[in-house]
Amino acid sequence: MNKPLQDRVALVTGGAQGLGEALCQRLAVEGAHIVVADINLDGATETAAAIEAQTGRRAIAARADVTNEDEVAQAVDLAIATFGRLDICVANAGVLIAEAIETFPAEKWRLVMNVDLFGYFLTAKHAARVMIPQHSGTIIQINSKSGKKGSYKNSAYAAAKFGGIGLTQSLALELAEHNIRVNAICPGNLLDSPLWVNSLYSQYARKWGITEAEVRQRYIDQVPMKRGCTYEDIANVMVFLASDQSSYMTGQAINVTGGQQMD
């Protein structure tokens, strides 16, 4: 039985680790061949090798700093040279730096915008470049609930993610005539991810004078469904948006927040 993404070709930025790695793995499980694009080429190579060993799908690695147009273009060109087409592009690469506005270093604010918004633009630009002649394709941005609602002392990230939704909607309008769909996924807090487990819990515990377990519970209590977002939650929506089941959907920013964000 064919899988929903059987023999399609997918490129994922930031695909070497964390959420990006999980998305690459899931796309392969659903039948796609994978281009793992990441600034960390060694990590991307390891992820690609694991995908091939575990799923039997073809997978290659490409170095791609998403703020460098030449590297993004080369990653897309590698996909075409290897597989002959590009069907799915997942713009996942991102950074998060949170600071109070009066002390936020300008170069760090600019870095977040460059990776999270400008990097999405470059990724979508070069995906569209090869999808337009195909007259098919789907572009998916991994956005955030911070793209829907302001984020406390997190202005750069929220600004970039709000901009990402505007870019998603604009590209959806522009590319519809080419049979290319563009959508975004807005996850809630990934409370079991390395970012939280290895960094944020301890930072917030020190800041608030409470335990790491109490920090986690504070964030769970904000979610109507009383749990954090998981990689699988995001991957489920990604597969739907990448497949023909969502063929009449474009320009959408889908919340995956357990009810925490509802518009």
C-alpha positions in Angstrom: 0.0 0.0 0.0 1.3 3.4 -1.0 2.0 5.8 1.9 0.6 9.4 1.7 4.0 10.9 0.7 5.3 7.9 -1.4 8.4 8.8 -3.4 7.9 12.5 -3.0 11.1 14.6 -2.3 11.3 16.7 0.8 13.8 19.2 2.0 13.9 20.2 5.7 16.0 23.1 7.0 17.4 22.7 10.4 17.0 19.0 9.9 20.0 17.7 11.8 18.7 17.6 15.3 15.7 18.2 17.5 12.4 18.9 15.9 13.9 19.1 12.4 15.4 15.6 12.8 12.0 14.3 14.0 10.3 15.9 11.0 12.8 14.4 8.5 12.3 10.9 10.1 8.5 11.2 9.9 8.5 12.3 6.2 10.6 9.3 5.4 8.3 7.0 7.3 5.5 8.4 5.2 7.3 7.5 2.0 9.4 10.6 1.1 13.0 10.9 0.1 14.8 13.5 2.2 17.3 16.3 1.9 18.5 17.1 5.4 19.7 20.7 5.2 21.5 22.2 8.2 24.3 24.5 9.1 25.8 21.5 10.9 26.8 19.3 8.0 28.1 16.5 10.2 24.9 16.3 12.1 22.9 16.4 8.8 25.0 13.5 7.5 24.4 11.4 10.6 20.6 12.1 10.4 20.5 11.2 6.7 22.4 7.9 7.3 20.0 7.0 10.2 17.0 7.7 7.9 18.3 5.4 5.2 19.1 2.7 7.7 15.8 2.9 9.5 13.3 3.6 6.7 14.8 2.4 3.4 14.2 5.8 1.9 16.9 7.7 0.2 18.4 10.6 2.3 21.2 13.1 1.6 22.7 15.9 3.6 23.3 19.5 2.5 25.0 22.3 4.4 22.7 25.2 4.5 23.0 28.3 6.6 19.5 29.7 5.9 20.8 33.3 6.1 23.2 32.6 3.2 21.5 32.7 -0.1 24.2 30.8 -2.0 24.0 27.9 0.5 20.2 27.7 0.4 20.3 27.8 -3.4 22.9 25.0 -3.5 20.9 22.8 -1.1 17.9 23.1 -3.4 20.0 22.5 -6.5 21.4 19.4 -4.8 17.9 18.1 -4.3 17.1 18.6 -8.0 20.5 17.0 -9.1 19.9 14.0 -6.9 16.2 13.4 -7.1 15.1 15.4 -10.2 12.4 17.4 -8.3 11.3 19.0 -5.0 7.8 18.4 -3.8 7.9 19.4 -0.1 9.9 22.1 1.6 9.8 22.5 5.3 11.3 25.8 6.6 12.1 24.7 10.1 15.5 26.3 10.9 15.2 28.9 13.7 16.7 30.5 16.8 15.2 32.0 19.9 16.9 34.7 21.9 14.9 36.4 24.6 15.9 39.7 26.2 14.2 42.8 27.8 13.8 45.4 25.1 15.9 48.1 26.8 19.0 45.7 27.1 18.4 43.6 23.9 21.7 43.7 21.9 20.8 44.9 18.4 23.0 42.3 16.8 21.2 39.5 18.6 17.8 41.0 17.6 18.9 41.1 14.0 20.2 37.5 14.2 16.8 36.2 15.2 15.2 38.2 12.4 17.8 37.0 9.9 17.4 33.3 10.7 13.7 33.1 11.5 12.3 35.5 8.8 14.9 36.2 6.2 16.0 32.6 6.3 12.4 31.5 5.7 12.2 34.0 2.7 15.4 32.5 1.2 14.2 29.0 1.7 10.8 29.7 0.1 12.3 31.7 -2.7 14.5 28.8 -3.9 11.9 26.2 -3.3 9.5 28.2 -5.4 12.2 28.6 -8.1 12.1 24.9 -8.8 8.5 24.2 -7.9 7.1 26.8 -10.4 8.3 24.9 -13.5 7.0 21.7 -12.0 3.6 23.4 -11.4 3.4 21.6 -8.1 4.7 21.7 -4.6 4.0 22.6 -1.0 6.0 24.9 1.3 5.5 24.6 5.1 6.9 27.0 7.7 7.4 25.9 11.3 6.1 29.0 13.0 5.0 29.3 16.7 2.2 30.4 18.9 4.4 33.5 19.2 3.4 34.3 15.7 -0.2 34.8 16.8 0.3 36.6 20.2 3.0 38.8 21.7 5.6 37.1 23.8 6.9 38.6 27.0 10.6 39.8 26.7 10.7 37.9 23.5 10.2 40.6 20.9 12.6 39.5 18.2 11.2 36.0 18.0 7.6 37.2 18.1 8.3 39.8 15.4 10.0 37.3 13.2 7.2 34.8 13.6 4.4 37.4 13.0 6.3 38.3 9.9 6.5 34.6 8.9 2.7 34.4 8.9 2.5 37.5 6.7 5.0 35.9 4.3 3.1 32.6 4.3 -0.1 34.3 3.4 1.5 36.5 0.7 3.4 33.6 -0.9 0.1 31.5 -0.8 -1.6 34.2 -2.9 1.4 34.5 -5.3 2.0 30.8 -5.9 -1.6 29.5 -6.0 -1.6 30.0 -9.8 1.4 27.6 -10.0 -0.4 24.9 -8.0 2.0 25.5 -5.0 0.5 25.6 -1.5 2.1 27.5 1.4 1.1 27.0 5.0 2.5 27.4 8.5 2.3 25.3 11.7 2.2 27.2 15.0 3.3 24.8 17.8 2.9 25.4 21.5 5.7 24.9 24.0 7.8 21.7 23.4 8.2 21.0 27.1 10.1 17.7 26.6 12.5 19.1 23.9 16.2 19.6 24.6 15.8 23.4 24.7 13.5 23.1 27.6 15.0 20.1 29.4 18.7 21.3 29.1 18.2 25.0 29.3 14.9 26.8 29.9 13.7 24.9 33.0 16.9 25.8 34.9 16.9 29.4 33.7 13.3 30.0 34.7 13.8 28.1 38.0 16.7 30.5 38.9 14.8 33.5 37.7 11.6 32.8 39.6 13.1 31.1 42.7 11.2 27.8 42.2 12.0 24.3 41.2 12.3 23.0 37.6 9.3 20.8 38.2 7.3 23.8 39.3 8.4 25.7 36.2 7.2 22.8 34.0 3.9 22.7 35.9 3.4 26.4 35.5 3.6 26.0 31.7 1.4 22.9 31.7 -1.3 24.8 33.7 -1.5 27.4 30.9 -2.6 24.7 28.4 -6.3 23.7 28.4 -5.3 20.1 27.4 -2.8 20.0 30.3 0.3 18.8 28.4 3.1 20.2 26.3 3.4 20.0 22.5 5.3 17.0 21.1 7.3 16.4 18.0 4.6 14.0 16.9 1.9 16.6 17.3 3.7 18.8 14.9 4.7 16.0 12.5 1.0 14.9 12.2 0.0 18.3 10.9 3.0 18.5 8.7 2.2 15.3 7.0 -1.4 16.4 6.4 -0.3 19.7 4.9 2.3 18.0 2.8 -0.2 15.4 1.4 -3.0 15.6 -1.1 -5.5 15.5 1.8 -5.0 19.2 2.3 -5.1 20.0 -1.4 -7.6 22.9 -0.9 -5.7 24.6 1.9 -3.2 27.4 1.5 -2.2 30.5 3.4 -3.1 28.9 6.7 -1.3 29.1 10.1 -2.5 26.0 12.0 -2.3 26.2 15.8 -1.0 23.0 17.5 -1.2 24.3 21.0 -3.6 22.2 23.0 -6.1 25.0 23.0 -3.7 27.6 24.3 -4.0 29.7 21.2 -7.3 29.6 19.3 -7.2 32.2 16.5 
